[in-house]
Amino acid sequence: MIYFDNAATSWPKPPAVRAAMDEYFGEAGGNPGRSGHRMSVAAARIVERAREALADLFSANDPSRIVFTHNGTHALNLALQGLLRPGDHVLTTSMEHNSVMRPLRHFEGLGVEVTVVACTPDGRVDPEAVRRAVRHDTSLLVTTHASNVAGTLNPVADLAALAREAKIPYLLDASQTAGSIPIDVQALGVDLVAFTGHKGLLGPTGTGGLYIREGLALAPLMRGGTGSDSAHEIQPEFLPDAHESGTLNLAGIAGLGAAVRFVLEVGIEAVRAHKQKLIAQFLAGAFGISGLTLYGPRNAALQCDLASFTIDGAVPSEVGLILDQSFGIMARTGLHCAPSAHRTLGTFPTGTVRFSFGWFNTPAEVEKGLEALRQIAAWAATEATVPRQEAVETWTA
């Protein structure tokens, strides 16, 4: 089996992830902050070690500015609902995931005005186009770091500088880049970074977080018990407690902490170099496949570790089925929860096939993937006149 669906969730996980989760269940199963006994203290230590590892990875000076969430969607909602109010104006791009677009469309119904800056057909946003869209009442800029459809990397430093100049917060969706591409929140100058734990960070599902820069306050998404300041019935205002009501996913955070430490030990630059090598190999091979169309920058230096494509004569779902059943290759097909991005690329409504590479993939696996696509493209070209269902059943039989 070859797993090319790391942009959905990474697999396999480092062995240390499962070991850390087993250790939590076996030796530190208490509830942090709720008790003073040794298991509660041990659980609190696990949470804070994970927080410190994430702060190290993102070059955040204060680990308390890292708030744990259930996933990237939760982190994005925490930021958006913590900042936006009726009458505000928000800027975003046409390449965003529904984790951004759906909350923003909801806020439109509450009186928030949303401007979607059109990206180029390969998914790039022009900072000058963003600058022209800034208004006197603009209160937030939110963009993805890298498209989950095309892999296109945004010029984050330029966008952050623009936001600072306009005196508006910049929320970065790093769901596809955290753990895969270096992110230095101090150097970039971003205000908020939402991330998920189960993709490039190699952690378990049900984990994620939000970095909040010092001096920026968000209204809590939830209020409740935090294990701190329990004598008062008003939500604490200090971080991270202000945004961590209720018991955290402690086993998941244990695994996430181990995963982040694994990434730190390998080195984020080494991770980026490995994945860039794989995507460059794939792009070079895919260019030579007749009938295959690539989307996005088609340049490994300008995109993260994923690529989307279509094959003439076959819909993406057919290609995905054949890859799975005939070649043992796991890939993602369809709209990838990002219809706006597919409209930008011109692939709506059928979508694309997406290969996304991880730390544990190899050049040999990439070559096997390319050979599979060569065979599928040749089949699609010769079977174009055969009824689709019959053709696919014949291939996968």
C-alpha positions as CSV (number, residue, x, y, z in Angstrom):
1,M,0.0,0.0,0.0
2,I,1.1,3.5,-0.8
3,Y,-0.4,6.4,1.1
4,F,-0.5,9.7,-0.8
5,D,-3.3,11.4,1.3
6,N,-1.2,13.2,3.9
7,A,-3.0,16.5,3.3
8,A,-6.2,14.9,4.7
9,T,-4.3,13.3,7.6
10,S,-0.8,12.0,7.9
11,W,0.1,8.3,8.0
12,P,1.9,6.6,9.4
13,K,2.6,8.4,12.7
14,P,6.0,8.3,14.3
15,P,6.2,5.4,16.8
16,A,6.8,7.9,19.6
17,V,3.2,9.2,19.1
18,R,1.6,6.0,20.1
19,A,4.1,5.4,22.9
20,A,3.3,8.8,24.4
21,M,-0.4,8.2,24.3
22,D,0.1,4.8,25.9
23,E,2.2,6.4,28.6
24,Y,-0.5,8.9,29.3
25,F,-3.1,6.3,29.7
26,G,-0.8,4.1,31.8
27,E,0.9,6.6,34.0
28,A,-0.6,10.1,33.8
29,G,-4.3,9.6,33.3
30,G,-5.4,12.5,35.6
31,N,-7.0,15.8,34.8
32,P,-4.6,18.7,34.7
33,G,-5.4,21.6,37.0
34,R,-8.3,19.9,38.6
35,S,-6.4,18.0,41.3
36,G,-3.1,18.2,43.1
37,H,-2.3,14.5,43.1
38,R,0.6,13.0,41.1
39,M,-1.4,11.8,38.1
40,S,-3.0,15.3,37.7
41,V,0.4,16.9,37.9
42,A,1.9,14.4,35.4
43,A,-1.0,15.2,33.0
44,A,-0.4,19.0,33.4
45,R,3.3,18.4,32.7
46,I,2.5,16.6,29.4
47,V,0.2,19.4,28.2
48,E,2.8,22.1,29.0
49,R,5.6,20.1,27.4
50,A,3.5,19.9,24.2
51,R,2.7,23.6,24.4
52,E,6.4,24.4,24.8
53,A,7.3,22.2,21.8
54,L,4.8,24.0,19.6
55,A,6.1,27.4,20.7
56,D,9.6,26.2,19.8
57,L,8.5,25.1,16.4
58,F,6.7,28.4,15.6
59,S,9.4,30.5,17.3
60,A,6.8,32.0,19.7
61,N,8.4,33.7,22.7
62,D,5.6,32.8,25.1
63,P,4.2,29.2,25.1
64,S,1.0,30.5,26.8
65,R,0.1,32.2,23.5
66,I,-0.4,28.7,22.1
67,V,-4.1,27.6,22.8
68,F,-5.1,24.0,22.2
69,T,-8.1,23.3,20.1
70,H,-9.8,20.2,18.6
71,N,-8.5,20.8,15.1
72,G,-7.7,23.6,12.6
73,T,-11.4,24.3,12.0
74,H,-11.9,24.9,15.8
75,A,-8.9,27.2,15.9
76,L,-10.2,29.2,12.9
77,N,-13.6,29.6,14.5
78,L,-12.1,30.6,17.8
79,A,-10.2,33.4,16.0
80,L,-13.1,34.5,13.7
81,Q,-15.8,34.4,16.3
82,G,-13.5,36.0,18.8
83,L,-12.8,39.0,16.6
84,L,-15.7,39.7,14.2
85,R,-18.7,41.8,15.0
86,P,-21.6,43.2,12.9
87,G,-20.4,46.1,10.7
88,D,-16.9,44.7,10.3
89,H,-15.3,44.2,7.0
90,V,-13.1,41.1,6.3
91,L,-10.7,40.4,3.5
92,T,-10.0,36.8,2.3
93,T,-9.0,35.0,-0.9
94,S,-10.7,32.8,-3.5
95,M,-8.5,29.8,-2.5
96,E,-9.8,29.3,1.0
97,H,-11.0,26.1,2.6
98,N,-14.6,25.9,3.8
99,S,-13.2,26.1,7.4
100,V,-12.7,29.8,6.6
101,M,-15.5,30.3,4.0
102,R,-18.4,28.8,5.9
103,P,-17.8,30.9,9.1
104,L,-17.4,34.0,7.0
105,R,-20.6,33.3,5.0
106,H,-22.4,32.8,8.4
107,F,-21.1,36.2,9.5
108,E,-22.3,37.8,6.4
109,G,-25.8,37.0,7.6
110,L,-25.0,38.8,10.8
111,G,-23.9,42.0,9.2
112,V,-20.2,41.4,8.5
113,E,-19.1,42.4,5.0
114,V,-16.8,39.9,3.2
115,T,-14.5,40.7,0.3
116,V,-13.0,37.8,-1.5
117,V,-9.9,38.8,-3.5
118,A,-9.7,36.7,-6.7
119,C,-6.5,34.7,-7.1
120,T,-4.8,33.8,-10.4
121,P,-5.8,30.5,-12.1
122,D,-2.8,28.8,-10.5
123,G,-4.0,29.9,-7.0
124,R,-1.7,32.8,-6.3
125,V,-2.9,35.9,-4.5
126,D,-1.4,39.3,-5.5
127,P,-0.6,41.3,-2.3
128,E,-1.3,44.5,-4.3
129,A,-4.8,43.2,-5.1
130,V,-5.3,42.7,-1.3
131,R,-3.9,46.2,-0.6
132,R,-6.4,47.7,-3.1
133,A,-9.3,45.9,-1.3
134,V,-8.4,47.3,2.2
135,R,-10.9,49.9,3.4
136,H,-11.1,52.2,6.4
137,D,-13.4,49.7,8.2
138,T,-11.5,46.5,7.4
139,S,-11.0,44.7,10.6
140,L,-9.4,41.4,9.6
141,L,-7.3,39.7,6.8
142,V,-7.5,35.9,6.7
143,T,-5.7,33.7,4.2
144,T,-4.4,30.2,3.8
145,H,-0.7,29.7,4.0
146,A,-0.9,27.0,1.3
147,S,-3.9,25.9,-0.7
148,N,-5.1,22.4,0.2
149,V,-6.1,21.9,-3.5
150,A,-3.2,23.3,-5.5
151,G,-0.5,23.5,-2.9
152,T,0.1,27.2,-3.8
153,L,2.1,29.0,-1.2
154,N,1.0,32.6,-0.3
155,P,3.5,35.4,0.2
156,V,2.8,35.5,3.9
157,A,5.5,38.0,4.9
158,D,4.2,40.5,2.3
159,L,0.6,40.0,3.4
160,A,1.6,40.4,7.0
161,A,3.5,43.7,6.3
162,L,0.5,45.0,4.4
163,A,-1.8,44.1,7.4
164,R,0.5,45.9,9.8
165,E,0.6,48.9,7.6
166,A,-3.2,48.9,7.5
167,K,-3.4,48.2,11.3
168,I,-5.5,45.1,10.9
169,P,-5.0,41.6,12.4
170,Y,-3.8,38.9,10.0
171,L,-5.1,35.4,10.6
172,L,-3.1,32.7,8.9
173,D,-4.6,29.2,8.2
174,A,-1.5,27.0,8.5
175,S,-3.5,23.7,8.4
176,Q,-1.5,22.5,5.3
177,T,1.9,23.9,6.3
178,A,2.4,23.5,10.1
179,G,5.1,20.8,10.5
180,S,5.9,20.8,6.8
181,I,7.2,24.3,6.1
182,P,9.1,26.6,8.6
183,I,6.8,29.1,10.3
184,D,8.4,31.8,12.4
185,V,5.6,33.9,13.8
186,Q,8.1,36.6,15.0
187,A,9.8,37.0,11.6
188,L,6.6,36.8,9.6
189,G,4.8,39.2,11.8
190,V,1.5,37.3,11.7
191,D,-1.1,37.9,14.5
192,L,-2.9,34.6,14.6
193,V,-1.9,31.2,13.3
194,A,-4.5,28.4,13.2
195,F,-3.1,24.8,12.8
196,T,-4.2,21.2,13.0
197,G,-2.2,18.5,14.7
198,H,-2.9,15.5,12.5
199,K,-1.4,16.6,9.2
200,G,2.2,17.8,8.8
201,L,2.7,17.9,12.6
202,L,2.2,14.0,12.5
203,G,0.0,14.0,15.6
204,P,-3.3,12.3,16.2
205,T,-6.7,13.6,15.1
206,G,-8.7,15.7,17.5
207,T,-5.7,18.0,18.1
208,G,-4.8,21.5,16.9
209,G,-4.2,25.0,18.2
210,L,-4.2,28.7,17.7
211,Y,-1.2,31.1,18.2
212,I,-2.3,34.5,19.4
213,R,0.2,37.3,19.4
214,E,0.8,39.3,22.6
215,G,-1.6,42.3,22.9
216,L,-4.4,40.8,20.8
217,A,-7.5,39.8,22.7
218,L,-10.2,37.5,21.5
219,A,-13.7,36.9,23.0
220,P,-13.8,33.3,24.2
221,L,-15.7,30.8,21.9
222,M,-16.7,28.9,25.0
223,R,-16.8,29.6,28.7
224,G,-16.6,27.1,31.6
225,G,-14.3,25.3,34.0
226,T,-10.5,25.8,33.3
227,G,-9.1,24.4,36.5
228,S,-7.8,27.9,37.4
229,D,-9.3,30.9,39.2
230,S,-12.1,28.6,40.3
231,A,-13.4,31.0,43.0
232,H,-14.8,33.3,40.3
233,E,-17.7,32.7,38.0
234,I,-16.3,35.0,35.3
235,Q,-14.1,33.5,32.6
236,P,-10.4,34.1,33.1
237,E,-8.9,36.6,30.7
238,F,-5.3,35.2,30.8
239,L,-3.9,32.8,28.2
240,P,-4.2,30.0,27.6
241,D,-7.0,29.4,30.1
242,A,-9.3,32.0,28.5
243,H,-9.8,29.7,25.5
244,E,-9.3,26.3,27.1
245,S,-12.6,25.6,28.9
246,G,-13.4,22.0,29.7
247,T,-11.1,19.0,29.8
248,L,-8.6,18.9,26.9
249,N,-7.9,15.9,24.7
250,L,-5.1,14.9,27.0
251,A,-4.2,11.6,25.2
252,G,-4.2,13.4,21.9
253,I,-2.1,16.3,23.2
254,A,0.4,13.7,24.6
255,G,0.7,12.3,21.1
256,L,0.9,15.7,19.5
257,G,3.7,16.7,21.8
258,A,5.7,13.6,20.9
259,A,5.0,14.3,17.2
260,V,6.2,17.9,17.4
261,R,9.3,16.8,19.2
262,F,9.9,14.3,16.5
263,V,9.7,17.1,13.9
264,L,12.0,19.3,15.9
265,E,14.5,16.5,16.2
266,V,14.4,15.8,12.4
267,G,14.5,19.5,11.7
268,I,11.8,21.5,10.0
269,E,14.2,22.5,7.2
270,A,15.0,18.8,6.6
271,V,11.3,18.0,6.4
272,R,10.7,20.8,3.9
273,A,13.6,19.6,1.8
274,H,12.4,16.0,1.7
275,K,8.9,16.9,0.8
276,Q,10.1,19.4,-1.8
277,K,12.2,16.7,-3.4
278,L,9.2,14.4,-3.6
279,I,6.9,17.0,-5.1
280,A,9.6,18.1,-7.6
281,Q,10.0,14.5,-8.7
282,F,6.3,14.1,-9.1
283,L,5.9,17.3,-11.1
284,A,8.7,16.4,-13.4
285,G,7.2,13.0,-14.1
286,A,3.6,14.2,-14.4
287,F,4.6,16.8,-17.0
288,G,5.4,14.0,-19.4
289,I,2.1,12.0,-19.1
290,S,-0.1,12.6,-22.1
291,G,-3.6,13.5,-21.1
292,L,-2.7,14.6,-17.5
293,T,-3.3,18.2,-16.5
294,L,-1.6,19.7,-13.4
295,Y,-3.1,22.6,-11.5
296,G,-1.3,25.1,-9.3
297,P,2.1,26.6,-9.7
298,R,3.7,23.4,-11.0
299,N,6.9,24.5,-9.3
300,A,8.1,22.7,-6.2
301,A,9.6,26.0,-4.8
302,L,6.2,27.7,-5.0
303,Q,4.0,25.0,-3.5
304,C,3.8,22.7,-0.5
305,D,3.9,18.9,-0.6
306,L,0.8,18.3,-2.7
307,A,-0.4,18.4,-6.3
308,S,-3.8,18.2,-8.0
309,F,-4.4,16.9,-11.4
310,T,-7.0,15.5,-13.8
311,I,-6.8,12.9,-16.5
312,D,-8.6,13.4,-19.9
313,G,-11.4,10.8,-20.4
314,A,-11.7,9.9,-16.7
315,V,-13.5,11.7,-13.8
316,P,-11.5,12.1,-10.6
317,S,-13.6,9.6,-8.7
318,E,-12.8,6.9,-11.3
319,V,-9.1,7.6,-11.1
320,G,-9.2,7.4,-7.3
321,L,-11.0,4.1,-7.4
322,I,-8.5,2.6,-9.9
323,L,-5.6,3.9,-7.9
324,D,-6.9,2.2,-4.8
325,Q,-8.2,-1.1,-6.1
326,S,-5.6,-1.8,-8.8
327,F,-2.4,-0.1,-7.5
328,G,-2.9,0.1,-3.8
329,I,-2.4,3.9,-3.9
330,M,-4.5,6.0,-1.5
331,A,-5.3,9.5,-2.9
332,R,-8.0,12.2,-2.3
333,T,-10.5,13.0,-5.1
334,G,-13.3,15.6,-5.5
335,L,-13.6,19.1,-4.2
336,H,-11.5,18.8,-1.1
337,C,-13.9,21.0,1.0
338,A,-12.8,24.0,-1.0
339,P,-15.3,24.8,-3.8
340,S,-14.1,28.4,-4.1
341,A,-10.6,27.1,-4.8
342,H,-11.8,24.8,-7.5
343,R,-13.8,27.6,-9.1
344,T,-10.6,29.6,-9.2
345,L,-8.7,26.7,-10.8
346,G,-11.5,25.9,-13.2
347,T,-12.0,22.4,-11.8
348,F,-15.5,22.9,-10.3
349,P,-17.7,20.9,-10.0
350,T,-15.9,17.6,-10.6
351,G,-12.8,18.5,-8.7
352,T,-9.4,16.9,-9.1
353,V,-7.2,14.0,-7.9
354,R,-4.7,15.0,-5.2
355,F,-1.5,13.4,-4.3
356,S,0.0,14.7,-1.0
357,F,3.3,13.5,0.2
358,G,4.5,13.0,3.8
359,W,7.8,12.5,5.7
360,F,7.6,8.7,5.4
361,N,7.0,8.6,1.6
362,T,9.9,7.7,-0.6
363,P,11.1,8.5,-4.2
364,A,10.4,4.9,-5.1
365,E,6.7,5.3,-4.1
366,V,6.5,8.5,-6.1
367,E,7.8,6.7,-9.2
368,K,5.2,3.9,-8.6
369,G,2.5,6.6,-8.4
370,L,3.7,8.1,-11.7
371,E,3.7,4.7,-13.4
372,A,0.2,4.1,-12.3
373,L,-0.9,7.4,-13.7
374,R,0.8,6.6,-17.0
375,Q,-1.2,3.4,-17.2
376,I,-4.5,5.1,-16.2
377,A,-4.0,7.9,-18.7
378,A,-3.3,5.4,-21.5
379,W,-6.4,3.4,-20.5
380,A,-8.6,6.5,-20.4
381,A,-7.4,7.5,-23.9
382,T,-8.2,4.1,-25.4
383,E,-11.4,3.4,-23.5
384,A,-13.0,6.8,-24.1
385,T,-15.8,5.3,-26.2
386,V,-16.7,2.5,-23.7
387,P,-19.5,3.2,-21.2
388,R,-17.9,4.6,-18.1
389,Q,-19.2,2.2,-15.5
390,E,-18.3,-0.8,-17.8
391,A,-14.9,0.6,-18.4
392,V,-14.1,1.1,-14.8
393,E,-15.5,-2.3,-13.7
394,T,-13.3,-3.9,-16.4
395,W,-10.2,-2.2,-15.1
396,T,-10.8,-2.9,-11.4
397,A,-12.1,-6.5,-11.9
